[in-house]
Amino acid sequence: MQDGYDEDEDDSENLARPSKSAMKREFVHIQGLVRRLAALSDSQLAALPLEEDAREAVQALRRMKRQAMERQVRYASGLLARSDHVALAAALDLLERPQRTAVRAFHEVEAWRARLIAGDRELLGEIVARYPAMESAVIAGLVEDAQREAGRGHPARAARALFRYLAQRRDV
């Protein structure tokens, strides 16, 4: 130890502080969080645990043009960085979960329709076994109509009807 300098003390201070890169990654994450918050409706935004100044900054962000918007994102991110942004991100994930589930279900039904029209007969059995509310005869009829329309180059009216039937019966 020389002139009151202790090497061990300096090392422990460096270990406790996050690196500059880690701080930057966290700030980029917070900026993404701000952009997700800006996409919410006023009622959804009000349901989240957000301080009033950060809420106002996010609401102002919606009314701005491109360059001003980027400055506002940085400003709002700075406000969020001082709060519990981890809890806010978790609450936002909970808020967005039903929408993600609905999108996933929509894509699944779209894939079913495409496979059924392409002639995948095994899928028909799997769907009927998994969802008892679906009737194989109805699905088979809609598939035949959709295939016939596709072969003639007609509008996909039957394909849309097949999609509606699959989506409605899936949720029953």
C-alpha positions as CSV (number, residue, x, y, z in Angstrom):
1,M,0.0,0.0,0.0
2,Q,1.4,3.3,-1.1
3,D,0.1,6.8,-0.5
4,G,-3.3,5.5,0.8
5,Y,-3.9,3.6,-2.4
6,D,-5.3,0.1,-2.0
7,E,-5.4,-2.1,-5.2
8,D,-8.0,-4.4,-3.7
9,E,-10.4,-1.6,-3.1
10,D,-10.1,-0.3,-6.7
11,D,-10.7,-3.8,-8.1
12,S,-13.9,-4.2,-6.1
13,E,-15.2,-0.9,-7.4
14,N,-14.7,-2.0,-11.0
15,L,-16.4,-5.3,-10.4
16,A,-19.5,-3.6,-8.9
17,R,-20.0,-1.3,-11.8
18,P,-21.4,-2.6,-15.1
19,S,-19.3,-2.2,-18.2
20,K,-20.0,0.6,-20.7
21,S,-21.2,-2.0,-23.2
22,A,-23.6,-3.5,-20.7
23,M,-25.0,-0.1,-19.9
24,K,-25.4,0.6,-23.6
25,R,-27.2,-2.7,-24.2
26,E,-29.6,-1.9,-21.3
27,F,-30.3,1.5,-22.7
28,V,-31.0,0.0,-26.2
29,H,-33.4,-2.4,-24.5
30,I,-35.1,0.5,-22.7
31,Q,-35.5,2.3,-26.0
32,G,-37.2,-0.7,-27.5
33,L,-39.5,-0.7,-24.4
34,V,-40.4,2.9,-25.1
35,R,-41.3,2.1,-28.7
36,R,-43.5,-0.7,-27.6
37,L,-45.2,1.6,-25.0
38,A,-45.8,4.2,-27.7
39,A,-47.7,1.6,-29.8
40,L,-50.2,1.0,-26.9
41,S,-53.6,2.7,-26.6
42,D,-54.1,5.3,-23.8
43,S,-56.1,2.8,-21.7
44,Q,-53.4,0.1,-22.0
45,L,-50.7,2.7,-21.2
46,A,-52.7,3.8,-18.1
47,A,-52.9,0.2,-16.9
48,L,-49.1,-0.1,-16.6
49,P,-47.0,0.9,-13.6
50,L,-45.4,4.0,-15.2
51,E,-44.4,7.3,-13.6
52,E,-46.4,10.3,-14.8
53,D,-43.5,12.1,-16.4
54,A,-42.5,9.0,-18.4
55,R,-46.2,8.4,-19.4
56,E,-46.4,12.0,-20.7
57,A,-43.1,11.5,-22.6
58,V,-44.4,8.4,-24.2
59,Q,-47.7,10.1,-25.1
60,A,-45.8,13.0,-26.6
61,L,-43.8,10.6,-28.7
62,R,-46.9,9.6,-30.7
63,R,-47.4,13.1,-32.1
64,M,-43.8,13.7,-33.3
65,K,-42.1,13.5,-36.6
66,R,-39.1,11.2,-37.3
67,Q,-36.1,13.2,-36.0
68,A,-38.0,14.6,-33.0
69,M,-39.3,11.2,-32.3
70,E,-35.8,9.7,-31.9
71,R,-34.9,12.5,-29.5
72,Q,-38.1,11.8,-27.5
73,V,-37.3,8.1,-27.4
74,R,-33.9,8.9,-25.9
75,Y,-35.5,11.3,-23.4
76,A,-38.3,8.8,-22.4
77,S,-35.7,6.1,-22.2
78,G,-33.7,8.2,-19.7
79,L,-36.8,8.6,-17.6
80,L,-37.5,4.9,-17.7
81,A,-33.9,4.0,-16.8
82,R,-34.4,5.7,-13.5
83,S,-37.5,3.6,-12.7
84,D,-38.1,-0.1,-12.4
85,H,-38.1,-0.8,-16.1
86,V,-37.8,-4.5,-15.6
87,A,-41.1,-4.6,-13.8
88,L,-42.6,-2.4,-16.5
89,A,-41.3,-4.8,-19.2
90,A,-42.9,-7.8,-17.4
91,A,-46.2,-5.9,-17.1
92,L,-46.1,-5.0,-20.8
93,D,-45.4,-8.7,-21.7
94,L,-48.5,-9.7,-19.7
95,L,-50.5,-7.1,-21.5
96,E,-49.3,-8.2,-25.0
97,R,-49.6,-12.0,-24.3
98,P,-53.3,-12.4,-25.4
99,Q,-52.5,-10.7,-28.7
100,R,-49.5,-12.9,-29.3
101,T,-51.7,-16.0,-28.5
102,A,-54.3,-14.8,-31.0
103,V,-51.7,-14.2,-33.7
104,R,-50.2,-17.7,-33.1
105,A,-53.7,-19.3,-33.4
106,F,-54.4,-17.3,-36.6
107,H,-51.2,-18.6,-38.1
108,E,-51.9,-22.1,-37.1
109,V,-55.3,-22.0,-38.8
110,E,-53.8,-20.5,-41.9
111,A,-51.3,-23.3,-42.1
112,W,-54.0,-25.9,-41.6
113,R,-56.0,-24.4,-44.5
114,A,-53.0,-24.3,-46.8
115,R,-52.1,-28.0,-46.0
116,L,-55.7,-29.2,-46.3
117,I,-56.2,-27.5,-49.7
118,A,-52.8,-29.0,-50.8
119,G,-54.3,-32.4,-50.1
120,D,-53.0,-33.4,-46.6
121,R,-55.6,-35.9,-45.6
122,E,-53.7,-36.9,-42.4
123,L,-54.1,-33.4,-41.0
124,L,-57.9,-33.7,-41.3
125,G,-57.9,-36.7,-39.0
126,E,-55.5,-34.9,-36.5
127,I,-57.7,-31.8,-36.4
128,V,-60.9,-33.8,-35.9
129,A,-59.3,-35.9,-33.1
130,R,-57.9,-32.8,-31.4
131,Y,-61.0,-30.6,-31.7
132,P,-64.2,-32.6,-31.3
133,A,-66.4,-29.7,-32.4
134,M,-65.1,-30.0,-36.0
135,E,-66.9,-32.3,-38.4
136,S,-64.7,-34.0,-41.0
137,A,-67.5,-34.1,-43.6
138,V,-67.9,-30.3,-43.4
139,I,-64.2,-29.7,-43.6
140,A,-63.8,-32.2,-46.5
141,G,-66.6,-30.4,-48.4
142,L,-65.1,-27.0,-47.8
143,V,-61.7,-28.3,-48.9
144,E,-63.1,-29.8,-52.1
145,D,-64.8,-26.5,-52.9
146,A,-61.6,-24.5,-52.3
147,Q,-59.6,-26.9,-54.5
148,R,-62.2,-26.6,-57.2
149,E,-62.1,-22.8,-57.1
150,A,-58.3,-22.7,-57.1
151,G,-58.2,-25.0,-60.1
152,R,-60.6,-22.7,-62.0
153,G,-58.8,-19.5,-60.9
154,H,-61.9,-18.2,-59.2
155,P,-61.8,-16.0,-56.1
156,A,-61.0,-17.9,-52.9
157,R,-64.5,-17.7,-51.4
158,A,-64.5,-21.4,-50.3
159,A,-60.9,-21.0,-48.9
160,R,-62.1,-18.1,-46.7
161,A,-65.1,-20.1,-45.6
162,L,-62.8,-23.0,-44.7
163,F,-60.6,-20.7,-42.7
164,R,-63.7,-19.2,-40.8
165,Y,-65.0,-22.7,-40.0
166,L,-61.6,-23.9,-38.7
167,A,-61.0,-20.7,-36.7
168,Q,-64.5,-20.7,-35.1
169,R,-64.6,-24.5,-34.3
170,R,-61.0,-24.3,-32.9
171,D,-62.1,-21.9,-30.2
172,V,-65.2,-23.8,-29.2
